[in-house]
Amino acid sequence: MCGIIGVTGTGPAVPRIIDSLKRLEYRGYDSAGIAALVDGRIERRRAKGKIRELEAVLLAEPLAATIGIGHTRWATHGAPTTTNAHPHKAGRVVLVHNGIIENFAELKSELAVAGRVFESQTDTEVVAHMLDEALKTDTNPVTAFKSVLDRLTGAYALAVLIEGEDGLILGARRGSPLVVGWGEGEMYLGSDALAVGPFTQKISYLEEGDYVAVSRDGARMFDVDGTEVKRPIVQVSASSAMVEKGEYRHFMEKEIHEQPDSVQRTLSEYLDFVNGRAKTPAIDFTAIDRIQIVACGTAFYAGQIGRYAFERLAGLPCDVEIASEFRYREPAVTPGTLAVAVSQSGETADTLACLAWCKAHGLKTAALVNVHSSSMAREASLLWPTHAGPEIGVASTKAFTAQVAALLALAVAAGVARGRIDAPTEAELVKALFEAPRLIAEALQMDGDLREVALDIAKATDVIFLGRGPMFPLAMEGALKLKEISYIHAEGYAAGELKHGPIALVDEFTPIVALAPMDDVFEKTASNLQEVAARGGPVIMIAPTRAPDPHGAGIRRIAAPDCHPLIAPLVYAVPMQLLAYYTAVQKGTDVDQPRNLAKSVTVE
């Protein structure tokens, strides 16, 4: 969740960019940089570390300009160095970028054959070279930019300066947010409302696939097909990011849409995207006989998804237990066990107590937490951080997918360390994880179909969620989300368990939501759905378009992005969350602060 700011006007741009970057520090970053057009030439200032380091560089080498772009970087491709810091430059082009360009290696190879020389390890520099190359044959910067965008695969937000195009900033978004700020004789581009907050409260939110040409006097916006469009100008407050909903009605909706960024940031902690490898964590997985995960609520379901991955990929036995049960049942533990506490806040009382108990009994301990200074982070011998950023909504969304992303990546690392995963398989699995942010962004486009389904779900008194394999704990998480915010009774079941009791609940008034990615148990899931449909149950089947239709009346399909089975829990989490959200909105409940619930449970 890197930060972007662009300013074009008549006054000094650099002090404003620095001010904006400081407001974006909450996102986390490891380097920062600014580029500006000075007398028609692009000049850059970059620094590893905090913004104060960039300020020191600017003090020694000032920039006097009325147009510029700035960036705070969270390293994904390449180490956090000055060379890898944004902005990146190629010929006439300089740009900053949030997100991941999935096909950068292929594009980089093409450019290298054409004689292009790269100075960084980043995927971002490839885009700068592509646009500089395109401008050689297309003198219109907007159409040249569009031709580059059409070749990019991934989730991204971009801000671009071009030498010879004074006053112009180009921007584009796909999967990562980008906003246009409207001023008087000055315009702005930012990664969120907070970025442009110091300068204006008039904002236009770019929609998925949009690109824009921003000048001092206004902005021309285009949709993904290249058609010029107008996006509404809305008035927003200048409040802090912690309490800014932006274009969204609720924090939960906002946080659902932040998941391409939060998953990307978390995966970058555990994966080397440049070399297609899992990073070696600070633990020897060959010295571990077993993993014991303890967690509560949504984190418990994330742990269960992690169990499937650790056992399948690493051959590592893994148990997952609700913390409030584990701490009181006098569990039997062995010295070769790694105890892993999973929590968003790192303060959940039962989970913290379990972690302390395991540590006292001589176990190795790890904390998978989103708050890196929390009690669990300090108590555990090993910190496994997630990078979801602040989560305001009580019902966890982006913290959950960040936990799942981290566990999946760690399972790949464990499989490599234990000799269960060879180099080609490692590359395949890392590539699949690499694609997750883009596919999560695609899943967010399912909202129209899910809004319609929510109209029916909102009328129900009971809902059943079904899944097999990792989709089983995700079905339970989907049921939990619906219960939490809509107050509709819901249960998640393993689809194969239907005949062992739950099928007695099936009737024409009880919707059944089935998660059916194209995995090795798809046909069995489809067979289970036929059993439900034969008994008159209304089935909502969430599956990719290429999945065959199960026979049976009453099965309503919703198309989900096709994906590698490893990342299906990340992709299919989105429709579960959106379905719960739209149902709650339809019922008029308090989405962000549901009754009887608190964000962090710090007492028993």
TITORDREN-428579 format. One record per residue (C-alpha): y, z, x; residue in one letter. Coordinates in steps of 0.1 Angstrom, whole numbers, plus 5000, padded with zeros to 4 digits. Last residue first. Example, Ala and Ser with C-alpha at 12.3 -4.5 7.8 and 13.67 -1.06 7.14 Angstrom:
<rs>
498950715137S;495550785123A;
</rs>
This chain:
<rs>
486452854878E;490052824891V;491852544910T;491052274885V;493451984895S;494951744870K;494651984841A;492951924807L;493152104773N;494851814756R;495351484774P;498351464797Q;498851104808D;497350944777V;498851174751D;497051034721T;498350754698G;494950624687K;495750274698Q;497050404731V;493850604736A;491750294729T;493850094753Y;493350344781Y;489650394775A;489050014776L;491349984806L;489450244826Q;485950094819M;487349744824P;488549854859V;485450044870A;483549714868Y;485149584900V;484649894921L;481049964908P;480249594914A;481149624950I;477649624964L;476349384938P;478449104952H;480948984926C;481448774896D;484648874878P;484149004843A;483748804811A;483549004779I;480548924757R;479849044721R;476249094713I;475749124675G;472948884671A;470148874697G;469048674727H;470648774760P;473148524772D;472748414809P;475148554835A;477348284849R;480348414830T;480148754847P;479149054825A;480649314802I;478449334771M;479949494740I;477049554717V;477349634679P;474049814670G;472049654643G;468549754654R;467749424670A;471049444689A;469949764706V;466549614717E;468349294728Q;470649514749L;467649664767N;466249324775S;469649224790A;469549534812T;466049434824K;467249084832E;470249214851F;468149444873V;468449264906D;472249224902D;474448984881M;476749254867P;475749404833A;477749704822L;476949774785A;479349924759V;477450024728I;479550064696P;478250314670T;478950214634F;476149964629E;473550214641D;472050334674V;471650704678L;467850694677A;468050454708I;469050764728P;465550904728G;463150774754H;463550414743K;467150404756L;466250544790E;466050204807G;469850164800A;470650474820A;472950654796Y;476650734793G;477850934763E;480950914742A;482651144716H;486151004710I;488951234722Y;491050924733S;492051054768I;489251254782E;486351124760K;487050764768L;487350844805K;484151044804L;482250764788A;483350524815G;482350774841E;478850804826M;478650424825A;479750424862L;476950664869P;474450414853F;476150104868M;474950214903P;471450134891G;471350054855R;474150074829G;474850184793L;477850334775F;477450474740I;480350534717V;480750794688D;483450844662T;484450484661A;487750344648K;489350334682A;486450134695I;487249854671D;490849814682L;489749874718A;487749554717V;490949354712E;492749534740R;489749474762L;489949104757D;493649094767G;493149344796D;490649124814M;493349024839Q;492849364857L;489449244867A;491048974887E;493049234907A;489849424912I;488349104925L;491149064950R;490849424962P;487049394965A;486849084987E;486749275020F;484049495006L;481949175001A;482849065036K;481849395050V;478449355033L;477849005046E;478949095082A;476649395081E;473849175069T;474448935098P;474549225123A;471349395112D;471349685087I;468549945087R;469050045124G;470250395116R;473750335129A;474050005109V;472850175077G;475150465082A;478150235087A;477250055055V;476950385037A;480350485050L;481850165035A;480250235001L;481350605002L;484950505011A;485150244983A;483750494958V;486250754967Q;489150504965A;487750384931T;487950744918F;491350824932A;492650504915K;491450614881T;491550994875S;492351114840A;495251364846V;497751084853G;499951164883I;497951014912E;499851024945P;498450774971G;494950634969A;494350665006H;490950835009T;490251045039P;486851145054W;487751465073L;485051625094L;484451995102S;485352085066A;487652385058E;491052215066R;490351905046A;488952125018M;492052335017S;494252025015S;496251865043S;494651525038H;495151505001V;492951224989N;489651394999V;486251315012L;485551645030A;482651665056A;480451945066T;477552005091K;475452285078L;475252625093G;474852835062H;478452945063A;479552575063K;477452515032C;478952815014W;482552715024A;481852365010L;480452504978C;483452724973A;485752424978L;483752234952T;484052514927D;487752564932A;488952204933T;491552214960E;490951884979G;493151714954S;490951404948Q;487651574955S;484351494972V;482651764993A;480051625017V;477251855031A;475351685060L;471851815061T;469751845093G;469752225091P;467952235058T;469152355024V;467452534995A;469952594967P;470752944955E;471552834919R;475152954918Y;477152724941R;475152414932F;475852444894E;479652464896S;479652194923A;477851934902I;475151794925E;474451484944V;471451444966D;471051184993C;468051075013P;469150835041L;467450495041G;470750355052A;471450075028L;469350174998R;469650555002E;473250565012F;474350314986A;472550464956Y;473950804966R;477450674968G;477350584932I;476350944925Q;479151074946G;481650864926A;480151014894Y;480751364908F;484251274917A;484951194881T;483951554870G;483151784898C;481751744934A;479051824958V;477251564980I;474251675000Q;473251415026I;469851425043R;468151405077D;471251355099I;471151305136A;470950925132T;474150935112F;476051055143D;479451155131I;483051055139A;482750735120P;481850405137T;483950135120K;481949885099A;482249535112R;483549205102G;485549155134N;488949135120V;488149345089F;487149645109D;486149885081L;486450255074Y;490150335072E;490949985061S;488650045031L;491050315019T;494150105021R;492449815004Q;491150034976V;494650184970S;496249834970D;493949664946P;493949994926Q;497650004918E;497049854884H;494950144872I;497650374886E;500350214865K;498250234833E;497550604840M;501250664847F;502050544812H;504050264796R;504250054827Y;507049844841E;508150114865G;506350444858K;508550634883E;507751004886V;506351024922M;508250724932A;511550914929S;514050854902S;516550564903A;516050494866S;514950154854V;516849884834Q;514849574826V;515449214834I;512849004817P;511048734836R;512248374834K;509948084842V;509847774864E;506447614862T;504547614895G;501147674879D;501048034892V;504448104875D;507848034890F;510948234894M;514448124905R;516548424915A;520248504915G;523548474934D;522748594969R;519448384968S;515948474958V;513248204955A;510248344936V;506548324932Y;504348444903D;500548474905G;500348794885E;503748874870E;506948944888L;508749254876Y;512449204871S;514649494878I;518149614871K;518649964885Q;520349844916T;520949934953F;519250264962P;516350184938G;515349854954V;512250004971A;511750254943L;511249974918A;508249844937D;507249624966S;510849494969G;513049194967L;516849224964Y;519849034954M;523649054962E;526748914946G;526549184920E;522949314920G;519549214905W;516349354920G;513249144920V;509849314920V;506549274938L;503149424930P;499949344949S;497149144931G;498848814936R;502548824944R;505048584959A;508548604976G;510948364992L;514248495006I;517248265009L;520748345021G;520748105049D;517847855048E;518147705084G;515747965098E;513248075070I;512848425056L;509748535037V;508648825015A;504948835005L;502649034982A;498948994985Y;495448994971A;493048744985G;492448374989T;495348165001L;495347784999R;497547744968D;500047984984L;500647745012V;501447454989S;503747684969K;505747775000F;506247405009A;507447354973T;509947634976V;511047545011P;511847185003N;511747005036T;508046915031D;506346755061T;507346985089K;507847265064L;504147285059A;503547385096E;506047665094D;504447775061L;500947775076M;502147955108H;503648235088A;500548265066V;498348295097V;500548575110E;499548795080T;495848795088D;496649015118T;495349015154Q;498748925168S;500248665192E;498748345177F;499047995192V;499047685169R;497647375185G;496347195154A;492847325163V;494247675163A;495647615128L;492247515114E;490647815130S;493348045116K;492747915081L;489047995083E;489748335097A;492448405071F;490148345042N;490448695028E;494148725031I;494549105025I;497349295010G;501049355017N;502949105037H;506149055057V;507548715068L;509248515095V;509348135095V;511247885117R;508547875144G;505948145136A;507048505131K;505448825118H;507449105103P;505449315106H;503649525132A;500649375151N;502549335183T;504049685179T;500649835176T;498649985147P;495349815155A;494349475140G;493749365105H;494149665081T;496949865095A;499350035070W;502649865076R;506149965066T;508249645061H;511749505062G;513449185053I;516949055061G;520148895049I;523748995056T;523249045093A;524349245123A;521249365142L;521549625168P;519349645200E;519449995215A;520250155182L;517849925165L;515050025187V;515850395181A;515850325143E;512450165146L;511150485163E;512750685135R;510850475110I;507650625123K;504950495145G;504850155163K;508149975164A;509549635154R;512949465156R;513049095148R;515648815151E;515748495132I;518548255140R;521248125117G;524048345131D;521748645127V;519048595101L;517148925099A;513749075106A;512849445103I;509849645113G;507649945108A;504450095121S;501750345110D;502350375073Y;501950605043G;503050525008R;505450825008Y;507450655035E;508850405009L;512150585005R;512650565042K;512050185041L;514850155015S;517450325037D;516350115067I;516749795046I;520249915034R;521349985070P;520049635080V;521749425053A;525449465062P;527449315033G;527548965018T;524148945001G;520448905007T;518149215009V;514349225012G;512149535010I;508449565014I;506249885017G;502549885026C;500050005000M;
</rs>
